[in-house]
Amino acid sequence: ANGSVLFLHEQSFEDRDGAYAAIRKAAPFVEIVEAPAAAVALEDAVTSYLFNSQLLTLPGGEMALVLPKESEENARVKAFVDETLSKNNPINRAIYMDVRESMRNGGGPACLRLRVVLSDEERAATNQNFLLDDAAFDALEGWVNKHYRDRLTPDDLRDPDFMDEALAAMDALTQILKMGAFYDFQR
């Protein structure tokens, strides 16, 4: 969901009509954009991660659907997305992202889903060290390149030096984020 738009599959609810009626009664302004089962089978929805996508309002006011690359690679899902974009609804842009590396590293298919909408006042009250800009990205990328292993074996977990390595990595990360002595071992 984003704003007044609810994006879902026709088979999302056991009692589709009852659920839609309850939604419309509670929030009559909601616009439901539905993927019909005839266009997107549940198997396609699952394997393409279609509903692990994220609806966003872009700075110009357009609404975009940010989807995993698997959605673009599934012909039926891609056809449904293209058709949805051509219809008269608020979703008018699709952005496909390759999130396979994130999923392989434990991010799961929902790694596109975190979104926090803040007012200007809330953004100003947020610790600015946690907002991503080019400098923060470069610092974090350097941290990952230095501290993030490309593999971890059972022997690594038995190695007492591994604990020191992990604590040094966490200490470096809290310094990048200017968190101070956040963990007990830093005090």
Contacts in CASP RR format, 6 or more apart in sequence:
PFRMAT RR
TARGET T0000
AUTHOR 0000-0000-0000
METHOD contacts of the structure
MODEL  1
ANGSVLFLHEQSFEDRDGAYAAIRKAAPFVEIVEAPAAAVALEDAVTSYL
FNSQLLTLPGGEMALVLPKESEENARVKAFVDETLSKNNPINRAIYMDVR
ESMRNGGGPACLRLRVVLSDEERAATNQNFLLDDAAFDALEGWVNKHYRD
RLTPDDLRDPDFMDEALAAMDALTQILKMGAFYDFQR
1 7 0 8 1.000
1 55 0 8 1.000
2 54 0 8 1.000
2 55 0 8 1.000
2 56 0 8 1.000
2 57 0 8 1.000
2 63 0 8 1.000
3 55 0 8 1.000
3 57 0 8 1.000
4 27 0 8 1.000
4 29 0 8 1.000
4 30 0 8 1.000
4 31 0 8 1.000
4 90 0 8 1.000
5 30 0 8 1.000
5 31 0 8 1.000
5 33 0 8 1.000
5 55 0 8 1.000
5 63 0 8 1.000
5 89 0 8 1.000
5 90 0 8 1.000
5 91 0 8 1.000
6 23 0 8 1.000
6 30 0 8 1.000
6 31 0 8 1.000
6 32 0 8 1.000
6 33 0 8 1.000
7 33 0 8 1.000
7 35 0 8 1.000
7 51 0 8 1.000
7 53 0 8 1.000
7 55 0 8 1.000
7 65 0 8 1.000
7 91 0 8 1.000
8 32 0 8 1.000
8 33 0 8 1.000
8 34 0 8 1.000
8 35 0 8 1.000
8 51 0 8 1.000
9 34 0 8 1.000
9 35 0 8 1.000
9 37 0 8 1.000
9 40 0 8 1.000
9 42 0 8 1.000
9 45 0 8 1.000
9 50 0 8 1.000
9 51 0 8 1.000
10 16 0 8 1.000
10 34 0 8 1.000
10 35 0 8 1.000
10 36 0 8 1.000
10 37 0 8 1.000
11 37 0 8 1.000
11 42 0 8 1.000
12 19 0 8 1.000
13 19 0 8 1.000
13 20 0 8 1.000
20 32 0 8 1.000
23 30 0 8 1.000
23 32 0 8 1.000
24 30 0 8 1.000
31 89 0 8 1.000
31 90 0 8 1.000
33 84 0 8 1.000
33 89 0 8 1.000
33 90 0 8 1.000
33 91 0 8 1.000
35 45 0 8 1.000
35 50 0 8 1.000
35 80 0 8 1.000
35 84 0 8 1.000
39 76 0 8 1.000
39 79 0 8 1.000
39 80 0 8 1.000
39 83 0 8 1.000
40 50 0 8 1.000
40 76 0 8 1.000
40 77 0 8 1.000
40 80 0 8 1.000
41 76 0 8 1.000
44 50 0 8 1.000
44 74 0 8 1.000
44 76 0 8 1.000
44 77 0 8 1.000
45 51 0 8 1.000
45 77 0 8 1.000
47 70 0 8 1.000
47 74 0 8 1.000
48 68 0 8 1.000
48 70 0 8 1.000
48 71 0 8 1.000
48 73 0 8 1.000
48 74 0 8 1.000
48 77 0 8 1.000
49 67 0 8 1.000
49 68 0 8 1.000
49 70 0 8 1.000
49 71 0 8 1.000
49 109 0 8 1.000
50 67 0 8 1.000
50 71 0 8 1.000
50 74 0 8 1.000
50 77 0 8 1.000
50 80 0 8 1.000
50 81 0 8 1.000
52 68 0 8 1.000
52 109 0 8 1.000
52 110 0 8 1.000
52 112 0 8 1.000
52 113 0 8 1.000
53 65 0 8 1.000
53 66 0 8 1.000
53 67 0 8 1.000
53 68 0 8 1.000
53 71 0 8 1.000
53 112 0 8 1.000
54 65 0 8 1.000
54 66 0 8 1.000
54 112 0 8 1.000
54 113 0 8 1.000
54 115 0 8 1.000
55 63 0 8 1.000
55 64 0 8 1.000
55 65 0 8 1.000
55 66 0 8 1.000
55 91 0 8 1.000
56 63 0 8 1.000
56 64 0 8 1.000
56 65 0 8 1.000
56 66 0 8 1.000
56 115 0 8 1.000
57 63 0 8 1.000
57 64 0 8 1.000
58 64 0 8 1.000
58 93 0 8 1.000
62 92 0 8 1.000
62 93 0 8 1.000
63 90 0 8 1.000
63 91 0 8 1.000
63 92 0 8 1.000
63 93 0 8 1.000
64 91 0 8 1.000
64 92 0 8 1.000
64 93 0 8 1.000
64 94 0 8 1.000
64 95 0 8 1.000
65 81 0 8 1.000
65 84 0 8 1.000
65 91 0 8 1.000
65 93 0 8 1.000
65 94 0 8 1.000
65 95 0 8 1.000
66 95 0 8 1.000
66 97 0 8 1.000
66 112 0 8 1.000
67 81 0 8 1.000
67 94 0 8 1.000
67 95 0 8 1.000
67 96 0 8 1.000
67 97 0 8 1.000
67 112 0 8 1.000
68 96 0 8 1.000
68 97 0 8 1.000
68 98 0 8 1.000
68 99 0 8 1.000
68 109 0 8 1.000
68 112 0 8 1.000
69 96 0 8 1.000
69 97 0 8 1.000
69 98 0 8 1.000
69 99 0 8 1.000
69 100 0 8 1.000
71 77 0 8 1.000
71 78 0 8 1.000
71 81 0 8 1.000
71 96 0 8 1.000
72 78 0 8 1.000
72 81 0 8 1.000
72 94 0 8 1.000
72 96 0 8 1.000
81 94 0 8 1.000
82 94 0 8 1.000
84 91 0 8 1.000
85 91 0 8 1.000
85 92 0 8 1.000
85 93 0 8 1.000
85 94 0 8 1.000
97 112 0 8 1.000
99 109 0 8 1.000
99 111 0 8 1.000
99 112 0 8 1.000
102 108 0 8 1.000
102 111 0 8 1.000
103 109 0 8 1.000
103 111 0 8 1.000
118 126 0 8 1.000
123 131 0 8 1.000
129 136 0 8 1.000
129 177 0 8 1.000
129 178 0 8 1.000
129 179 0 8 1.000
130 177 0 8 1.000
132 140 0 8 1.000
136 176 0 8 1.000
139 176 0 8 1.000
140 176 0 8 1.000
143 169 0 8 1.000
143 172 0 8 1.000
143 173 0 8 1.000
143 176 0 8 1.000
146 169 0 8 1.000
146 172 0 8 1.000
147 165 0 8 1.000
147 168 0 8 1.000
147 169 0 8 1.000
147 172 0 8 1.000
147 173 0 8 1.000
148 169 0 8 1.000
149 156 0 8 1.000
156 162 0 8 1.000
167 185 0 8 1.000
170 183 0 8 1.000
170 185 0 8 1.000
171 183 0 8 1.000
171 185 0 8 1.000
171 186 0 8 1.000
174 180 0 8 1.000
174 181 0 8 1.000
174 182 0 8 1.000
174 183 0 8 1.000
174 186 0 8 1.000
180 186 0 8 1.000
181 187 0 8 1.000
END
